Amino acid sequence: MIDVTPNIPEIVAEVGARFERYEQALIDKDVDVLDATFWNSPHTIRYALHENGYGFAEIHAHRVARPPGPGTKERRIRLEILTLGRDLATVNLEFKVRGKDLIGRQSQTWVRFPDVGWKVVSAHVSTMGPA
């Protein structure tokens, strides 16, 4: 039987640390860290505000073209990490969009692969009007 125990503390800490590393890499435009966060596969998907990345190669191309800087996040509203067992996690972030009357939403699905460790296999960023 597969273990889907929710939120084992050390697993939440592992995923949380990787998420924070990714967030800092967005600010720093550290493409090496951004690329290392995502599964290097044609099956990986990232929907962003202004592009869709189907497969690792497209996601990488968008990362290289993106200008450095603090990006769209002015401040965090809510961060939720859910781990199921030791090898699957979701991270969901709600944030205030910088300079606009919008709320941003970011979600990531993380999988721990035996050969490469934790990787994002699917990600999505969108905005909505204020609550």
C-alpha positions as CSV (number, residue, x, y, z in Angstrom):
1,M,0.0,0.0,0.0
2,I,1.2,3.5,-0.9
3,D,1.9,5.9,2.0
4,V,0.0,9.1,1.6
5,T,0.4,10.4,5.1
6,P,-0.2,14.2,4.9
7,N,2.4,16.7,6.0
8,I,5.2,14.7,7.5
9,P,7.1,17.6,9.1
10,E,10.6,16.8,7.6
11,I,9.1,16.4,4.1
12,V,7.2,19.7,4.4
13,A,10.5,21.3,5.4
14,E,12.3,19.8,2.4
15,V,9.8,21.0,-0.1
16,G,9.5,24.4,1.6
17,A,13.2,25.0,1.4
18,R,13.2,24.1,-2.3
19,F,10.3,26.4,-2.9
20,E,12.1,29.3,-1.2
21,R,15.2,28.6,-3.2
22,Y,13.1,28.8,-6.4
23,E,11.5,32.0,-5.3
24,Q,14.8,33.6,-4.7
25,A,16.1,32.4,-8.0
26,L,13.2,34.1,-9.7
27,I,14.3,37.4,-8.2
28,D,18.0,36.8,-9.0
29,K,17.2,35.4,-12.4
30,D,19.4,32.4,-11.6
31,V,18.5,30.3,-14.6
32,D,20.6,27.4,-13.3
33,V,18.5,27.1,-10.1
34,L,15.2,27.7,-12.0
35,D,16.1,24.9,-14.4
36,A,17.2,22.6,-11.7
37,T,13.9,23.0,-9.9
38,F,11.9,21.7,-12.9
39,W,11.8,18.1,-14.2
40,N,13.8,17.9,-17.4
41,S,11.1,16.3,-19.4
42,P,8.9,17.0,-22.4
43,H,6.0,16.2,-20.1
44,T,6.6,19.1,-17.7
45,I,4.2,22.1,-18.0
46,R,4.4,25.6,-16.7
47,Y,1.6,28.1,-17.4
48,A,2.8,31.6,-16.6
49,L,1.1,35.0,-16.8
50,H,2.3,35.7,-20.4
51,E,3.4,32.3,-21.8
52,N,2.7,28.6,-21.7
53,G,5.7,26.3,-21.4
54,Y,5.1,22.8,-22.8
55,G,8.1,20.7,-22.0
56,F,11.4,21.6,-20.3
57,A,12.9,23.2,-23.4
58,E,10.1,25.8,-23.8
59,I,10.2,26.5,-20.0
60,H,14.0,27.1,-20.2
61,A,13.6,29.4,-23.2
62,H,11.1,31.6,-21.3
63,R,13.4,31.7,-18.3
64,V,16.4,32.9,-20.4
65,A,14.3,35.7,-22.0
66,R,12.8,36.9,-18.7
67,P,14.3,40.2,-17.3
68,P,15.8,40.1,-13.8
69,G,14.1,41.8,-10.9
70,P,11.5,41.3,-8.2
71,G,8.8,40.3,-10.6
72,T,5.1,40.4,-9.9
73,K,5.0,39.5,-6.2
74,E,4.6,42.5,-4.0
75,R,3.8,40.5,-0.8
76,R,2.6,37.0,0.2
77,I,-0.9,36.5,1.4
78,R,-1.0,32.8,2.0
79,L,1.4,29.9,1.4
80,E,0.1,26.3,1.6
81,I,2.3,23.2,1.3
82,L,0.7,19.8,1.2
83,T,2.8,16.7,1.2
84,L,1.4,13.2,0.7
85,G,3.8,10.6,1.9
86,R,7.5,11.2,1.1
87,D,7.4,11.7,-2.6
88,L,4.5,14.0,-3.7
89,A,3.7,17.6,-2.8
90,T,1.8,20.6,-3.8
91,V,2.7,24.2,-3.1
92,N,0.2,27.0,-3.5
93,L,0.9,30.6,-3.0
94,E,-1.5,33.6,-3.0
95,F,0.1,37.0,-3.4
96,K,-0.5,40.7,-4.0
97,V,0.5,41.6,-7.5
98,R,3.1,44.4,-7.5
99,G,1.6,47.8,-8.5
100,K,-1.8,46.4,-9.5
101,D,-5.1,45.8,-7.8
102,L,-4.8,42.0,-8.5
103,I,-4.3,38.9,-6.5
104,G,-1.8,36.3,-7.9
105,R,-2.0,32.6,-7.5
106,Q,0.8,30.2,-8.0
107,S,0.7,26.4,-7.8
108,Q,3.3,23.7,-8.2
109,T,3.2,20.0,-8.2
110,W,6.4,18.4,-6.9
111,V,7.5,14.8,-7.2
112,R,10.6,13.2,-5.7
113,F,12.3,11.1,-8.3
114,P,14.7,8.3,-7.2
115,D,17.5,9.5,-9.6
116,V,17.1,13.3,-9.5
117,G,15.3,14.2,-6.3
118,W,12.5,16.8,-5.9
119,K,11.3,18.4,-9.2
120,V,8.3,20.5,-10.2
121,V,6.4,18.6,-12.9
122,S,3.5,21.1,-13.3
123,A,3.2,24.8,-12.4
124,H,0.6,27.5,-12.9
125,V,0.5,31.2,-12.3
126,S,-2.6,33.4,-12.7
127,T,-4.2,36.5,-11.4
128,M,-7.7,37.5,-10.4
129,G,-9.4,40.7,-9.1
130,P,-9.3,41.5,-5.4
131,A,-11.3,39.3,-3.1
